[in-house]
Amino acid sequence: MEKIKSRWDINQNWQFLFPFLGALLVAVTAYTFSRRFLHLFSLNNTYGEWPFTAVATVVFYFAMVRFFIWCFKKLENKWVVTYRWEMIAIFIVFAITGSVSAKLAQPLTEWIGLQRETVSGWIYWPVRILLILPIYQVLLILFGWLFGQFNFFWNFEKKMLKRMGLGFLVP
């Protein structure tokens, strides 16, 4: 535990939540990827289903952890945070926000009358992406606030909107 405390600049016990939550979410994602590959290779309902799932989950887990550690090192100087554990919280917020906004866009496109089966992909996907954009912006601030990173994400939003030419929307 002391190694984790020193590596992630943890000063209080509640801050352990972020490394453990990050590890749990990476494990769930690795399991989900391995199940997708299982279906891709038609190994479901076979004797090799669970051994394949277990091995693929472990491989995906360690590959993703190495990738995220690499990302931390690259972004450490670019993102101004007080403690290293805040980087984990920021990554979690980005992951949750992206997933939730993509999930919310589907019922929204159906609500306005665009369904994937009846509308051309050339119309459906641009409209869906345009719907995801404002949902993502709002959810990023909301989840950033819930994870205690409001100031980081508020500054991130302002910078992103200015780069998109929408800087007039923020004070």
N, C-alpha and C positions, 0 to 999 in steps of 0.2 A: 504494500500500500504506500509505503514511503517513496518508492520509485515512481509510482503514478502521481503522487502529490508533488514531487519535485519536477517531474517532466511537464506537467500541465499547470504549474503555478497555483495549486489548490491550497487555499488558506483555511477554509471552513468546510465542515463535513458535507453540507448541502451541495457543494460544488462538485462532489463525486457523481452527482446525478448525470452530468453531461457526458463524461467519458463512458459511463456504463450505459446510458441511453443511446449514445452513438454506437457502441459495440453491439447492443441489442438490435438496433435498426439495421446495421450492416449485416448482421446474422439473418434477420428476416428477409432482407433483400437478396442475400446469397441463396437462401432457401427458395425464394420465389423464382430467381433466375434458374436454379437447378431444376425446378419443376417444369418451367417453360421448355428447357432443353430436353427434358425427359419426354415431353409430348412431341417435341420437334423430331426426335429420333424414334418415336413410336415405341418407347420402352414402358409405357404405363401398362399396368395389369400384367406384368411379367415377373419372373423370378429376380430379374436384375433391377427392378424398380427402386427398392430401398437402398441397396448398396450403391447404385448409381447416384441416387439423391444425396446420400451421405457424403460420398467422395466429392461430387460436384459442389455441394454446399461448402465443404471445407476449402476446396480450391478457389471458388469464387470469393469466399470470405477473406482469405489471406491476400488474394490479388487486389480486392477492393481496399483493404486496410493499407496495403503498401501504396496504392494509388492516392488515398486520402492523406497519408503521411507526406507523400511527395507534394501534394497540393498545399498542405500546411506550410511546408518549407518555402514553396514558391510565393505564397501569399502573406507570409509572416511579416515581411517588410512593407508590403503594399497596403494591407489592412491595419489600421491603427486601433489596437485593442490593448487594454490594460493587462489582462491575464491570458495565457495561452488557452485555458479552458473555454474562453469566450469564442475562440475559433470553432470549437466543436459545436457550440450553441448556434453559431452563424450557419455552419454547414447544415445542421438539423433544420433550421428555419427555411433555408433554401430548398431542401429536399421536400419538406412537408408542403410548402407553398406551391412548388411546381406540381406535385401530385394532386393536391386538392383543387387547384385551379384547372388542371386538365380534366379532372373528374366532373367539376361543376359546369364546364363548357358544353358537355354533351347534352344534358337536359335543357340547357339554355338554347342550344341550336334547335332542338326538337320543339321547344316551346314557341320559337318564332316561325316554325313550319319547315325547317330544313332537316331532312332525314337522310342519313348516309346512303340508304338503299334507293331513294327516289330522286336525289339531286346529284348532278355531276360532281365528281371530285374536285374539278376546277373551281367550282363555286363553294362547295361544302367546306373544304379545308381552309381556304383563305378567310371565310367568314368565321369559322371556328377559332382560328388563330387570332383574328381581330377581337373576338369575344374574350379569349384567354387573357389578352394583354391588360385590360382594366381590372379584371378579376385578380390577376396576379399582383398588380400594384397595390390594391387594397389589402389583400391577404398578406402580402409581405410585411406591411406595416403592422397588421394585427398580430401575426405570429411573432414578429420581432418584438413587439411589446410584451406578449405572453412569455417569451423566453428571456426577458430582461435586456434586450438589445435594441430598444427603440431608437436611441440616438444614432447608432450605427446604420440602421435601416432607413431612418429618415434622411440622413445625409446621402446614403446610397440612392434612394429614390430621387432626391433632388438632382443629383449628378446624372442619373440615368435619363430623367425627363429632359434635362437641358441638352444632353447629347442627341436625343430624339427630336429636338426642335420644339418640345412642349414645355420649355422652362417657364412660360407665362402662367402655367397652372399652379406653380408653387411660389410662395412668397420669397 
